[in-house]
């Protein structure tokens, strides 16, 4: 399983894009940036987008991706998947023919460039050699993390945006989680703000690590707010006993 980091920041800044993680060139976990980082051939290879939640920084690449696909190659299509609340929000507030066109009817309703699929936390989505399982996490809006398991047995766990949480760590049991992508948005001095907004700081992450049934070999940290990045990095470096790495745009890693 190859994971390419299109974006991993908690906001936009020069050289930093919001979250978007591309798996084996066809599957996106979140879509904070797409068209700015993928050429037209790579955009057309995309078939599935799993959204963690409906905040703009996690989905804002989709409208421009769809616009490009219709213009470049109308045979390209994407399926947008998430929990019912997330799909309802983007249908009502983004692709509503006011903020942006309803691409589930473009070029026509029989052959749209985008379709939605509501998923459950009880049943995995199977796509070829992959099983993707959704789990609710703790954010200010309905939000989900994803366990992506390959037929080889290796798994990636992605929390999306979350504050202190429980169920997603329980989801790890019985799975060979080789890598974890977890958010840390604020430094420790802003712990009260992190808690109020459904995010983590380094001290909160340290407490979350203690909840895990087993610690993945690699823990990748994403969603750092750009102004706090140096401070967060220094505080993460003081967490003992784990291998933490800050994600950066353009990085690719493999798990197997």
SVG drawing of the C-alpha trace seen along z (x, -y; Angstrom):
<svg xmlns="http://www.w3.org/2000/svg" viewBox="-31 -32 43 43">
<polyline fill="none" stroke="black" stroke-width="0.4" points="0.0,0.0 1.5,-3.3 0.3,-6.5 1.1,-9.9 0.7,-13.1 -1.1,-15.7 -1.8,-17.8 -1.4,-17.4 -1.7,-20.8 -4.4,-22.2 -4.8,-25.2 -3.3,-26.7 0.0,-28.5 2.7,-28.7 3.9,-25.1 1.2,-23.7 -2.1,-22.2 -5.1,-20.9 -5.4,-17.1 -5.6,-14.7 -4.0,-11.3 -3.8,-9.3 -3.7,-5.5 -2.4,-3.6 -3.3,-6.3 -7.1,-5.7 -8.4,-6.2 -8.4,-9.5 -8.8,-9.9 -10.1,-13.5 -9.7,-16.0 -8.5,-19.2 -6.4,-19.6 -6.5,-17.6 -6.2,-19.6 -3.3,-21.7 -1.2,-18.6 -2.3,-16.1 -2.1,-16.4 -5.1,-15.6 -4.1,-11.9 -3.8,-11.4 -7.1,-13.2 -8.9,-10.8 -7.4,-7.8 -9.3,-8.7 -12.4,-6.7 -13.1,-6.9 -13.0,-9.7 -13.6,-8.9 -14.5,-12.0 -13.9,-12.2 -16.3,-15.1 -17.8,-18.1 -15.4,-20.9 -14.1,-22.9 -10.4,-22.1 -11.2,-18.4 -13.3,-18.6 -12.5,-21.8 -10.6,-20.0 -13.6,-18.1 -15.5,-20.9 -12.5,-21.8 -11.7,-18.1 -15.2,-17.6 -15.1,-20.7 -11.8,-19.5 -13.1,-15.9 -16.2,-17.1 -14.0,-19.3 -11.1,-16.9 -12.7,-13.5 -16.4,-12.9 -15.7,-9.1 -14.0,-9.7 -16.2,-9.4 -15.7,-9.5 -17.7,-8.0 -17.8,-10.2 -18.3,-8.1 -18.9,-8.9 -21.5,-8.7 -25.0,-9.9 -24.6,-13.2 -21.5,-14.1 -23.1,-13.3 -26.2,-15.2 -24.1,-18.3 -22.2,-18.4 -25.3,-17.7 -27.2,-20.5 -24.5,-23.1 -22.0,-22.6 -23.3,-20.8 -26.7,-22.5 -26.7,-24.5 -26.0,-27.7 -22.6,-27.3 -21.5,-24.9 -23.3,-22.8 -24.9,-19.5 -22.5,-17.2 -24.7,-14.2 -26.7,-15.4 -23.7,-16.5 -23.4,-15.8 -26.7,-14.1 -28.5,-12.1 -27.9,-8.8 -24.2,-9.2 -23.0,-11.7 -19.4,-12.5 -20.0,-12.2 -22.1,-9.8 -22.6,-9.5 -22.5,-6.4 -23.5,-6.5 -21.5,-4.0 -22.0,-2.4 -19.6,-1.9 -20.8,1.7 -20.0,2.9 -16.8,2.5 -16.6,1.1 -14.8,3.6 -13.0,2.2 -10.9,4.8 -8.1,5.8 -9.2,3.2 -11.5,3.2 -12.3,-0.2 -14.0,-0.5 -15.4,-3.7 -15.4,-4.6 -16.9,-7.7 -14.4,-10.1 -14.8,-13.1 -15.1,-16.4 -17.4,-19.4 -19.4,-17.9 -20.1,-14.3 -16.7,-12.9 -15.2,-9.5 -11.8,-7.9 -10.9,-5.1 -9.1,-1.8 -7.8,-0.8 -6.9,2.9 -5.2,4.5 -5.7,8.2 -2.1,8.7 -3.2,7.9 -1.3,4.6 -3.5,1.7 -3.4,-2.0 -5.4,-3.9 -6.4,-7.5 -8.2,-9.4 -9.1,-12.6 -9.9,-15.5 -10.5,-14.3 -10.2,-15.3 -9.7,-12.6 -11.6,-9.5 -12.1,-5.8 -13.8,-3.7 -11.1,-4.1 -8.5,-2.7 -10.7,0.3 -11.1,0.7 -7.3,1.5 -7.7,4.8 -7.2,7.8 -5.8,5.7 -2.1,5.4 -2.0,1.6 1.4,0.8 1.0,-3.0 -1.3,-5.6 -2.0,-9.1 -3.3,-11.1 -3.9,-14.8 -2.3,-17.3 -3.5,-20.8 -2.4,-22.9 0.5,-23.2 0.1,-22.2 -0.5,-25.8 -3.7,-25.8 -5.0,-22.5 -8.3,-24.1 -8.9,-25.4 -8.0,-22.0 -10.5,-20.3 -13.2,-22.9 -12.7,-22.5 -12.3,-18.7 -8.6,-18.5 -5.4,-17.2 -2.3,-18.8 0.9,-16.8 0.0,-16.1 -3.4,-14.8 -1.9,-12.7 0.4,-11.1 -2.7,-10.2 -4.3,-8.7 -1.3,-6.6 -1.7,-4.9 -5.2,-3.8 -4.0,-1.9 -4.0,1.9 -0.7,1.9 1.4,-1.0 1.9,-1.1 5.5,-1.0 5.0,-4.4 2.9,-7.2 2.5,-10.1 1.3,-13.4 -0.9,-15.7 -3.2,-18.7 -0.7,-21.0 -1.8,-24.6 1.0,-26.4 1.8,-29.1 2.3,-26.6 4.3,-24.0 7.7,-24.6 6.3,-24.6 4.2,-21.4 7.2,-19.7 9.3,-20.4 6.6,-19.2 6.0,-16.0 9.8,-15.2 9.5,-15.0 6.9,-12.1 8.8,-9.0 8.7,-5.5 7.2,-6.2 8.3,-6.9 6.6,-10.1 7.0,-11.8 5.5,-15.0 3.9,-14.6 4.8,-16.9 3.4,-17.6 5.0,-15.5 6.1,-12.7 5.2,-9.1 5.5,-6.1 4.7,-2.4 3.3,0.1 3.3,3.9"/>
</svg>
